[in-house]
Amino acid sequence: MRSIKLLMAMAMLVALAAFTAACGGTEEGGGGNGGGGDGGNGASEESAMEESMAEESGMEEEAASSGEAESLTVYSGRSAELIGPVIDQFIEESGMEVQVRYGDTAELAATILEEGENSPADIYFAQDAGALGAVAQEDLLTELPEEVLSPVEDRFNSPDGEWVGISGRARVVSYNTEALTEEELPDSILDFTDPEWEGRIGWAPTNGSLQAFVTALRITEGEDGAREWLEGIQANNPTVYEDNTTTLEATAAGEVDVGFVNHYYLFRALDEQGEGFGARNYYPRDGDVGALINVAGAGILQTSDNVEEAEQFLGYMVGEDAQQYFADETFEYPLVEGVETSDELVPLSEIETPEIDLSNLDDLEGTLELMEETGVL
């Protein structure tokens, strides 16, 4: 029942964010040559890819067909701009008909719960693992075959095999290259509560990816530890930005020395503005929660009548062509070995991540309460 209440709370939060945007706010777009978004949720990927790709804005319907194949229905919390091209690739190669309902990750999860056994969805494609975990808790996802799960490292899949990670995004500290060198940055994200960082930090507390990080912090450090960190950052008078993009831009411009963002925003900036861009990424060391890697992933609904076709779709998403797409077009981490990535991207194998079951990043409600109590929201 907790996950049902959580998903409804998430959906209410998204509705409030949409109202705020309509009154003058803006949404972030995703990273990559072709656009995209994260995480998140501010929507869905970053609030959506957070943010950057307008992933979580509104619901669209897209259908494409070829031949007389069974129709596969995907509920996608990732935008058409972000994953539409790779779905089109799948349609072309498989000859299968695919109908996609786009929307916010949390809202679609709530819709699936409301539809119950009558849901037309075969696949739930979510922006973040927490939403997948919430749906799995309600026993709505079926166990996936090993051939779908095995290409991806276990740490990026459901421990129970109910969903598979498809692309990843790392939390990083962006830093101004004129003000700092990587060697001057602390080993742990926890150390930014030191008074020496007063007035030097930028962040976007309403962003879904930062909220997912705080949820992870609650798991690794406990409620008291997470509260202490939030209060410590607040005491350092951080500058609040709308989203990851503006946080990174402010860091590069020298408004702040460091910013807490997702990794791919830098690569989008480098692609658009060149190597002279004034910020770079730093990955906290030694398995620190500050280097959390969250994933976008997907699972097959228990009510699906097209399980074989759904498994084929997920198999394609963790295959070489789709994984190369995510590396090249959205600058996310491919989760399968052997996929070529940017030379400047720290290899996934070199990032020491905290030992967290990503499915457990589902308690957004508790995180929002804590952030409100500490004055962050």
N, C-alpha and C positions, 0 to 999 in steps of 0.2 A: 504494500500500500504506500510505503514511503516514496517509491519511484513514481507512482501515479501523481501524488501530491507535488513531487518535485517537478515533473514534466509540466503540470498545469502552472506551477509558479514560474517556470522558465518561459512558458508561452505568454503569461501575463507580462513578464519583463520585456519580452520582445515587442509586445503590443505597445507598451509604454515607450520603448525606444523608438518605435515607428512614429508614434505621436509626436515625440520630441523632435525627430528629424523633420516631420512635416511642418513643425513650427520654426524651422530655421536650421536644424542640425544637418549634418551630411553623413553619408556612409562612405566607408573606405572601400577601395577596390582592391583586387588581389594582385599578387606578384606575377611576373613572367611576361614573356613577349606577347602572349596571347591574352593576358589578363587573367585574374583569378582571385582567390580570396582565401582566407584562413578562417581560423580560426578561430573560432570562435566562435564567438557567438554574437556579439553585438548585434548579433545575429547569429551567424551560424558558423561561419568559418572563422571568423575571428570575432566574429560577432556577427563571424564568419570566417576567409583565408585569411579569414578573419576578416571582415572589414574590407579588405582591399579589393574584393571582387564583387561587392554588392551581392554576396551570396545569399544573404538572408533577406533580401527584399522581396516581398510579395510572392504570390504563387502563380506559376505559369504552367501551361501544359504543352508538351511537345510530343509529337508522334512521328515515327518514321517507319516505313514498312518496305519489305522486299519479299516477293514470292508469297507463299501461302503458309508460312511458318506460324507456330503458336505465337501469340502476342505476350510479351514479357512486360510487366509493369514495375517500374522503379519509382520509389518515393525518394527524392534526392534533396538533402539539405545543403548540397553544393550547387552553385549556380550553373545555368546553362552556359554562361560565358566561360566558366572554369572547366567543366567536364563534358559539355556538349560535343566538342570536337572528338574526344576520345570515345564517346559513345557512338558517334557517327562512324568512327573507324571500325568499331565492333560490328555495327550493323552491316557495313559494307563487306567485311570479311566473313561474317557468319550467315548473312542472308536472313537473319532473324528480324522479326518486327519487335520494336521496343517503344513503349509509351513511357514518358517520363513526366512525373509531377514534381515540379520544383517548388521549394518553399524553405522556411526556416527549419533547422534541424529539430528544435524542441517542439515546434508546432506540429510538424509531421509525426513525431513520436506520439504526441498527444492524440493526433488523429487516428493513428494505428490502434491505440488503446481504446478509443471510442468506437471504432469500427468493429473491433473484436473479430469474430469468426467471419464476418462479412467483408473484411478488408480485401480490396482488389489487388493490393500490393503483393508482389512476389519478393522484392528486394527493398531493404531499407539501407540507404547510402547516407551516412551521417558525417557531419563535419568533425565530430570529436568522439573519442572513445567513451566519455562519460554518458552521452546520450545512448550509445549502443548498450552500455552496461545497464542503464535504466530499463530499456526495452527487454533485454535478456532476463532481467530479474523477474519480469512478469511472465516468463516462460513462453515468449512469443517468437523466439528464434530457434531454428533447427540446427543440429550439429552439422558442421561442414565436413566434407571428405578431406582426407589427408592431402590429396593432390592440389587442393585449393590452399590449404594451410601451410604446407611444408616449404614453399618458396620463401616465406616470410619468417624472420626470426621470432621465436616464441614470445619474446618480451613485447612484441607489437601486435599480438593476437589475443583473442579471448582465451583465458586459461582453460575454459571448458569447450573450446572449439566452436563457439556459437557465432563469432564474427571474425573477419580477417582484416588486418591493417592493409591499407592500399597506398597511402603516402604519408610522409611524416614532416613535422615542423619542430624545430628546436627553439627553446627559450634561450635567449642570449642577452648579454649586456652590450648595447652599442656604445661606442666611446668616440669622443672627438679626438682626431689624430694629432691635432696641434696642442691640445691640452694634456694628453696622456699617452703613455705607451702601454702595451698589454702587460708588461712586467709590473706596472704601478697599480694594477687592479688587484683586488683581494681574491683569494682562492674561492671564497664562498659568497653567495648572494646574501647570506645572513650578515656579513660584515659591513654592508652598506648602511647599517644603523649607526655606525661610528659617527660621532659629531664632525669628523673631518669632511664628511660628504654633505654637510648642510648647505642647502641652496644649489646643489650641483646635480640633482637627480631629476629626470623627467619620466613620467609614466602615464598610463591611460587606465584608470581604475574601472571604468565602465566597459572595458574591452573584455570579450569572452575569454581570450587566451590568457590574460592576466588573472582573471577569476579562476580559470582552470589551474593555473600555477598556485594560487592561494589554496585551492582545494588540495593540491598535492602537498603543499606545505603543512596543512592540517594533518595529513596522514603521516608525514615523516617526522614532524616536530611536535605533534600533538596540538590540541586547541590552545593551550597556554603559550606554546612556542610560536604558533602562528600569530596569536594576538600580540605577543611581545615584538615580533618583527614588524607587523603593521604599525604598531604604536611608535616603534623606533624610526621607521621611514617617515611617518607623519611628523615626528619631532624634528626631522631634518628639512622640513618645509619643501617637499618636492613640488616641481611645477607640473600641473595637471594638463594633459593634452587630450584631444578628442579621440585619437586612435593611434595605432602603431606608426602609420605613415607620418603623421605630424610630429610624433615623438622622435622618430629617426631624423626627420628634416631639421628639427630644432637642435638635436645633438650635433649634426653636421655643421650647422650654422654657428655653433658656439653659444647658443642660449643656455644650454646645460652641458655638463661634461659627460654624463652617461644617461642612457635611457634603457628601460626594460621592455624588450620587444621580441618578436619572432624573427628567426634568422633570414627568411627569404625577402624581407623588405629591403635589406641592403642590396641584394642581387638585382632586384628590380631597379633600384636607384642607380646602381652601377651601369646597368643596361641602358638606362635612359640618359644619364648624366656623365658617364665616363669615369675613369679611374681617379680623377681629381676630386671625386666626392669626398667630403671631409669627415666621414665616419667609417668605422669598421666594427666587426663583430668580435666579441670575446665570449668564450664558453667557460663558465665556472668549472673548476677542476674537481677531480677526485670523487665523482659520483654525486656531486652536489645537486640539490633539487633545483638550483638555478639553471641547470642544463637539461631540464625535463624535455623529453621528446613526446609530444602528443601525436595522435594519428587521426586521419580521416579513414573510415573503414566501412564495411558493409556486411550485412547478414541476410539470410533467407528466412522469410516468415514461415511459421508452422502451417499457416493456412494456404500456402502457395500450392497451386495445381500444376506448376511448371518448374518443378525442382531441378530437373535435368538441365533445362535451358538456363535457369538461374545460376546453377553451378558453372555452366559454360561461360556465362557473363563474368562471374567473379574470377574464374580462371584466367580470362583475358585481362582483367584489370591488374592481376599480379604477374602477368606475362611481360616479356621484354619490351614489346612495342608500347604498351600503355605505360609501363614504368619509365621508359625513355621520354615519353610525352610529359609526364609530371616533372622530370628532371629538367627538361629543356624549356617548357612553356610556363610553368608555374614556379620554378626554382624550389620546389619542395624536395624532400629527400625521397628517392625511390627506396622501397623497403626490401628489394630483392638484390642480391649480390650480382656484380658484373655489369651494372648499368653505368654508363659513362656520365659523370657529373662535372660541374665547373671545377677548374683547378683550385679556385679560392675557397671551395666548400670543404670544410673539415669533414673527412670521411666519417660515416656513421659508426664504423668500427672503432674509431678513436675517441668517441664521446662516451664518457663514463656517466651513465644515467642512474638515477636513484632506483632502487628495487621497489617498484610500485606496480600493482595490478591496475592498468589503465581503466579497466571497467569500474574501478572504485572512485573515479573522478566524477561521480554522478550526483554528489550532494551539493549542488549549486545553492540550494536553499540555505543550508548552514553557512556556506561561504558568504553569501550576500548579507546574512544576519550579522556575521562577524565584522564584515567590512563596514556595515552601517554603525555598529556599536563602537568601532574605533574611529569613526569620523572620516573614513576613507571615501565612503559613498554618502 
